[in-house]
Structures are given as C-alpha cells and as structure tokens.
Amino acid sequence: MKEKLVLIGNGMAGVRTLEELLKLAPEKYDITVFGDEPYGNYNRIMLSPVLAGDKTIDQIMINDRQWYIDNGITLHAGKKITHINRVRRQVETAEGEVFEYDRLLLATGSRPFMLPLPGRDLPGVISFRDIADVDTMLETAKSYKKAVVIGGGLLGLEAANGLMIQGMEVTVVHIADVLMNQQLDKPASDLMLNELQAKGLKFLMSHETAAIEGKKRVEKIVFKNGTEIDTDLVVMAVGIRPNIELAQSAGIHCERGIVVDDTMQTFDPKVYAVGECVQHRGATFGLVAPLFEQAKVCANHLAQMGIARYVSSITSTKLKVTGIDLFSAGNFIGDESTEDLVFKDAARHVYKKLVIQDDKLIGAVLYGDTVDGAWYFQLMRDGTDVSSIRENMLFGQHHIGDSGHGATNSVDGLPDDAEICGCNGVCKGDIVKAISKHSLFTLDEVKAHTKASASCGSCTGLVEQLLASTLGSDFNDTPSKKAMCGCTSMSHGEVKNAIKDQGLKTISDLMVALDWKNADGCHSCRPALNYYLLSTWPDYQDDPQSRFINERVHANIQKDGTYSVVPRIWGGVTNANELRAIADISDKYNVPTVKITGGQRIDLLGVKKDDLPKMWADLSEAGFVSGHAYGKSLRTVKTCVGSEWCRFGTQDSTGLGIKVEKMTWGSWTPHKFKIAVSGCPRNCAEATIKDFGIVCVDSGYELHVGGNGGIKVRATDFLCKVVTEEEAMEYCAAFMQLYREDAHYLERTAPWIERVGLKSVQAKVVEDHENRKVLAQRFYESQERSQDDPWAEHAAKQRENYIPIKQVG
Amino acid sequence: MQNWTEVGPVESVPQKGSRVMTTPDGDVAIFRTSSDEVFALFDQCPHKKGPLSQGIVYDKRVACPLHNWVIALSSGEATGPDEGCTRSFATKVEDGMIYISL
C-alpha cells in the first residue's frame, strides 16, 4: 500500500513541492491536499495585475482542479484543518472529519499583519492577500471614491496603484520616511515618491495611524500627530506573519515561524514545512524564488533521495511597481566597513548605488535603469573580485564585460514582433504568449516550449528579462545555484568537487554516487561529465558514446548529414607538397566544396561518413594530423608572417605560433580554444579576440586572454608582458591548464574570466611563479597522452564504426 | 505475418549507440540501449531530417545531432513540447542476432 502524504495549504510553495515530488517519485504517495480557499492553486504574486485589471483570475491559475484529478491527488478546497494529532498521525477538519497521514507537509503560508488599532474590524478595512480581498476592492471601487493604503512597502504600493487604476482617490500612509524601506534607501525612495505623485498617488510619510473611525463602515483615519483624513476603504499592507497556530497547537517547535532544518523537516520527523510559514536558520520568507528552492529540497527528501540541502542565499527583488523599474539585492545600506559607489541623475530619474566590501559587491539598489541588475546579482553570488572593474562597473556590464548579448539591452520597450532568439527565429510575442499560456516559470521551461535561447544561448539574458517582466511583481526565479541539467540538482562546481573528493572514476559510478535521476543521464550532462572525468583523472577511459557526434567521429556534421574534414596546418603555414596532397585527396573523394577557414586552415566539406577513415588514412600518409576543428579543444593558432618577411615585424610570430600549436594541439578544453600570434602591435593575426593572444613587441611579448569573435565580440584582457618565447609558452600552458581545471563545461574563457575575475587569474598565473610552473607542468603531463592523432588511430582500428551494419537491396 | 530480416549481432552495435542499415527506401538506424534493448527508426529526425543514428542515446531516447530534438526510440515520437514523428520498425533479438521487420 502507498504511504499517505497530506498537504495542508494549497498555495504556491506546497503545490510546487508536490510538482517536484511527482517528477521524482510519481507513484510513492497517496496525496491529499487541504486548502482554505475554494479554488485550485493560483499565482498569488499576480493578484496585483488582477486588481489593476490587466489579468483575470482564470489567467493566474497555475493548477486547475483537472490537474489534481490528472495526478490522482485528492483536493479538499475550502476545508480547513483545525487539529493535528501527531501521536495518531491524523489531521482533523473544522467539521470533525479525520484523515490519516504517514508524512505531513505544512505549507500554511502567512497572513497579513493587521495593526491592533481601534476600529480595525469595521467594514471597509481589509488586507491585500487573496482573491476575496481583490473582489472587495473591486466592489468598493464601484460605489466609493476614497481609499487609504496603510504601508508603503511593495504590496501597499501595488494595492494603491491598482485602486487608482480602478478610479479611486488613493492616499498611501507610511510610518517611515523611506518607501519600501526593505528594498530602497532614501535617495531611491525620493525619486520614486516624485514619480508616483506625478501619477496621482498621494502620500503621508512619517505618519503613524492612531485609530480608524466610522459608524456603519470606515469613514476616517486619525493619526498620532492629531491630523485626520476621510476615507471609504482602508487597505492594511504593513507586513506578513507566518501562520504557525496550527503547528504550535500540535506542539511543533515554532519561533516566529515553524522551525525547520536544512532538509525542511520540522521538530517532528514525520512533518515537513515549506513556504512563508517556515523559519530557517532565523530567517522567514516572503519572495517566490526561495520558496521554490525549498520546494525542490523538500520534494527530494519526501522522495527519500535524501541528498538536497536548503541553503538560503541572497535574494534579489526586481519589481515593476506601476511601471517603475527598480532592483535591489543584498546589503544595500552598508556600514563603516563598506564603500559606496553612487550614480544619480534626477532629471532622467536614474539612481544606482553599489555597496562594496573587501573588493566584493555585497549590495545594490537600482532605480530607473535596472538592466544590469542580473549582472550585479551574479557578481554578488559568485563573490567576484571587482577591484579591476570598479571604475566602470556603475555604468553597467556593456562598459566592461562583453561575453553576453550586444545590441539590445532592455526588452520592455520592444514590440511583440522583435526577434529575441536569432538562431531559432523566436519573437518577443511568442515568448510572452508561451509564458502566460503554459504558466512557465523558469528559463528551462521557456527553452523547451519556444526554443528561445536553446541554441547559442546569447539571448538568455533577454529571455530572463522577459520572464521577469511577464511574471511581473516580485517574481525572480534566480536560483542560488544552477543545476547542471534535469538529471541532478547539483551545479557544475559541486559535481566537479565531488569527482575529486569522492574519487569518482567513471560516468556510471558518478551517477550512482550522486543519485542521478536518470540512469543514463542525458545529452546535456553526459558530455560534461565525460570532460570533467577526463580532465581530472589522467587514466580515464574516454566514453565515445558520451561525446557529441563531432567529437565521436572527429569531423563536423553538416546539415545534410555529411561531414567536413579540416587537416591541421601548423601556424597556418603550408607548402606546395601539402597543397598538392590535399588537392589529390579532394579529387579522390569527390569533395564538393573546398574552403579556407577563418583560422587559416582548409576545410573539405561534404564528405560521406563511410569515406572518413579512408580519407584520414590518405591524409596521414601525406603527413597531416587531425585539425580538431570539431572539438571542444585547441582549434588553431593563427599567425601573421612576422619578422621573417614583414617590414614591421618585431619577432618571429609564425615560428612562435607553430611552436605554440605543437605544444597545445590535441588538448581537450571546456569549450573551443583559439590562439593567435601577431608579429607587431598592428595585430594582423587578430590576437586580441582570441582565448589566448600573443602580440609581439620589440621588447618582448604581450599576453592577452579571454577574447572571442562570435556571438558578441569581446576584446581580450591584458594578462601581462614577458620577455622571452619560453616564458610566453609557459604562461600559455599555465593559463590553458587553469581554464581546463576551473571553467565549467561549455564555458568559454570570456564568461569564465568574467565569472572568476581577471585578478584571480593573474594571481594564479602571473604573480604566483611557483603555481604557474605547477600548472604548466600538469598541462605538459596531460599532453603526453593527448597528442596521438585520432584520425590515424580511427583509420587503422575503428573503421567498422563508420560503415553500415548491413546493406539491403 | 511479419517478415524478419537479419541485421547483425547485437555486439556490433555499441551500447548507448547506433549503427546504420541501408535500404532502398533510405537509411534505418539500429539502436542499442544500456540495457541491451534494440530499437529501429527511420534515420531522419522529423524536424530537419538530421541523422538520428549519430545522436547521443540515453534511456530509450536519442537526441538528434542537429538541433537536439529528443526522439523516443520505441515510437519515433518527439518528446516534450516538440511535435513530430519518424517511422519506427519492429525488432527482435534471437541468439544474439538482431532482426528487423521492414
């Protein structure tokens, strides 16, 4: 018989836990849900748009009643649980019905805090929490004129905005002199106050309410300073309190909320709790993102997988209050140990403040221009050393980092037919429609449904912005860490550490040890795992089935299923004999297209798979090795002619390029890796848009890192200058090895450097001489096993894999 | 009556991999899963005709090498929000030998 799981609270956190649980262990439990409200599960965050008339209740339902039926869940909507008997493991409804449980999940949420004022029970005094409150407000707006909102926080301002749109005259009463004082400082609040006043809202700042008065219903509010104001409706939005009474009455340990540990378990091991009702390590919660993370962790334990831990992290609020953009995160007030960077342009209504401590960003408030919110948030979460970008960081990422999308910065102003994803031709309207229609919450869901950002990924930031602005309000589904893929909740970093710490040597060992959800993994994690194992253990046996086709057959697949073949041409320097051999081989295999590549190589396109091994054997015989044009590996070393021929050349750039290519070829890297050597600062080899670039000068060699052409051109960062060729090569080996060990799979050097900071790379490669030598040594050792030509090997031993298993007819 | 054609020994197809069988009507991809189940699909993704035989195989699915559509090996149907279907063929294994019904 299945175990019984009872969920008390039919809100977002509880139901999200069920959704996660159904993904992990769909057959484990008989599930029963109790909810106070007579509806399915709706998105409480979207009540503001309902009040403002932008959405209907139907549009904000996440799971209708059919969903519960489809998943075999019994829903008691409108039934209130009044008693928990933990000894008998039973819950009891107000009507006296009794239900049994094996596991109990509390997601009782929170309720608005009602100020203990005289007159608070008068008709016309309400909170802003559920559909019933919204109905009352809409009803009142039809027949009355004046409204007062007590509380100038996020919820209060959204309520005030909605009531104003419904035609009421609205005054916001706030006890402090800073609006949204959880999210804003005084200068940002003042800017917002001005704009909201211009829209027609009235404010009474630093006013404390003394009493609410009226005969049959509310008529006026009296303040402690003796003044008063007439009103027909009072909305209290002064904060929320966790609903803990039910848990408390059952003897479950509560403080401000129901106390849970890192596994979301309460004091009673049979009872779990998630959402706004819980208190975790002293903190309570009011935003959606942490609730969803709790749901994931809790589901993991309910499914008895037992590996996830909830770690609360800095949360950010990016919100749109009445069309006003603001973003805040972390410690944005600061103290004596912190430094502020402040930008203010009152005429443009823009204010930005960044708080820095020990060279790290720890807090941010943005008002009016929030485009860079996500970037600042990332810097905070990664703890990036910002000392090298400090002077420009206030002006935003496009003044510093360039590894993202270029031209378009803000999606809000774009028309519906603006193309967001250029790879798959997905427009803004398609994405917005998919988000609303399918109730999408995460980037992965949008990717799956629309294909936007599913190819090259350069529009990921834009899609995230669309998610934020479509879901609106304080929604921000930025998890504190990004899971590698749907097969695990672990991030790339955690998996890499586990490989080392637990000594995991094969993909199947790893999947067992780390509780992979799918026994075989998937097409996204397997190549990553194969790379991590390969770059960690020298004796790892490569798994060809976990490689993308291009790396499995050492050639690039083309749209028609044929392949392209690129032989290595060291430093881009060739001769008549080599060219003759390539010409003969092209004739022999009827190669339809011969093309010079951007990396100074020759690309033979349109080769049939069966011909690959034969062609490679011929190329081998002519002295060629694989060019790795297909791999996450060293691609090419591009050179200019240098001092040998050029009248401006300062050093032998072709000679050095060939040496560097002989040293680095055959190495696997997290993403493709390109090198160039230019013979003088005119830089004809374009070394400053390569992963590693050398620019020769009269006195030595300038070394540059982290550049790329491609999706968004990013010029390199200057690493350092060295005097000799030998040094240039050692630095190159050390830098490549650091990248191989430290970057995530499919992370190019540009985003990797922006994530860890140039300073940390310089510290390990330039300043620490000992460490550089150790890194370079590890690179050389790994290369001893990597420089066997895969073409020669496949042509000799693996021809079978390239020909049909059988031919019929 | 099904007409079984002999394909080749199971071991000649790599686990979590595929080999192609050519026929007058086009290529057929023969898949072998990690649990040694054998499936056969017409070797064209319903999306842009990518050769499914060259994709990464996991569970009973294959990810197309061109644009990562994920196709169910048993039915040839695209999974997830993608919609499309490619022809599938019945297979059986007897004494370590794969047979297909074309």
Chai-1 contact restraints between the chains, C-beta under 6 A:
chainA,res_idxA,chainB,res_idxB,connection_type,confidence,min_distance_angstrom,max_distance_angstrom,comment,restraint_id
A,A448,B,G80,contact,1.0,0.0,6.0,A-B,restraint_1
A,A448,B,P81,contact,1.0,0.0,6.0,A-B,restraint_2
A,H449,B,P81,contact,1.0,0.0,6.0,A-B,restraint_3
A,N518,B,D59,contact,1.0,0.0,6.0,A-B,restraint_4
A,D520,B,S34,contact,1.0,0.0,6.0,A-B,restraint_5
A,D520,B,Y58,contact,1.0,0.0,6.0,A-B,restraint_6
A,D520,B,D59,contact,1.0,0.0,6.0,A-B,restraint_7
A,G521,B,Y58,contact,1.0,0.0,6.0,A-B,restraint_8
A,C522,B,Y58,contact,1.0,0.0,6.0,A-B,restraint_9
A,H523,B,I56,contact,1.0,0.0,6.0,A-B,restraint_10
A,H523,B,A63,contact,1.0,0.0,6.0,A-B,restraint_11
A,Q545,B,K16,contact,1.0,0.0,6.0,A-B,restraint_12
A,Q545,B,G17,contact,1.0,0.0,6.0,A-B,restraint_13
A,I549,B,Q54,contact,1.0,0.0,6.0,A-B,restraint_14
A,I549,B,P65,contact,1.0,0.0,6.0,A-B,restraint_15
A,I557,B,P65,contact,1.0,0.0,6.0,A-B,restraint_16
A,G561,B,P51,contact,1.0,0.0,6.0,A-B,restraint_17
A,P804,B,V20,contact,1.0,0.0,6.0,A-B,restraint_18
A,P804,B,M21,contact,1.0,0.0,6.0,A-B,restraint_19
A,P804,B,T22,contact,1.0,0.0,6.0,A-B,restraint_20
A,I805,B,G8,contact,1.0,0.0,6.0,A-B,restraint_21
A,I805,B,S12,contact,1.0,0.0,6.0,A-B,restraint_22
A,I805,B,R19,contact,1.0,0.0,6.0,A-B,restraint_23
A,I805,B,M21,contact,1.0,0.0,6.0,A-B,restraint_24
A,K806,B,V7,contact,1.0,0.0,6.0,A-B,restraint_25
A,K806,B,G8,contact,1.0,0.0,6.0,A-B,restraint_26
A,K806,B,M21,contact,1.0,0.0,6.0,A-B,restraint_27
A,Q807,B,T22,contact,1.0,0.0,6.0,A-B,restraint_28
A,V808,B,T23,contact,1.0,0.0,6.0,A-B,restraint_29
A,G809,B,T23,contact,1.0,0.0,6.0,A-B,restraint_30
A,G809,B,P24,contact,1.0,0.0,6.0,A-B,restraint_31
